[in-house]
Amino acid sequence: MAYTEQKVVETIPIVRPVLEQIAHKWSILVLTFLCEEPKRFNALRRRMGGITQKALTETLRRLERNGLVERHVATTSPIAVVYSITPLGRTLQAPFLSLYDWALDHQGDLDEAQRRFDANEPPCLGGIDAGRPLLSASSQAR
């Protein structure tokens, strides 16, 4: 499909909600890990590092609601919850791996761009010089 600005504008109502779901903070990592093999909740949480139980639960529920992940309760002792990727979720594997590779390939470029940006920023808060009033004396008198 040829992408033009007009086509993108026309499809925003369709594409935006989808992108919000799959590009959510933890979704890409969860789906990438589940592409390898099904995982128990706690194994997935340990693998992810830095994700809270609440955030992982919310992410998995969102992915399950969207048909990208399946939840299976194993009736073993103790009871275990296992998550696996669905065929629909697996269709995201190639784009996610491409994005992952891009991040690895360009991390240095991003670091350099951030360093340059930060070096050019004046020492101020939120773009406003902390030492100057927001309004001049003449505009305050009006």
Long-range contacts (C-beta under 8 A, 24 or more apart in sequence): 21-62, 21-63, 21-66, 22-66, 22-68, 22-92, 24-59, 24-62, 25-55, 25-59, 26-51, 26-55, 26-56, 26-59, 27-59, 27-62, 27-63, 28-96, 28-99, 28-100, 30-56, 30-59, 30-60, 30-63, 30-69, 31-63, 31-68, 31-69, 31-85, 31-89, 31-92, 31-93, 31-96, 32-93, 32-96, 32-97, 32-100, 34-69, 34-83, 34-84, 34-85, 34-89, 35-85, 35-89, 35-90, 35-93, 35-96, 37-84, 38-72, 38-82, 38-83, 38-84, 38-85, 39-82, 39-83, 39-84, 40-80, 40-81, 40-82, 40-83, 41-80, 41-81, 41-82, 41-83, 44-83, 63-89, 68-92
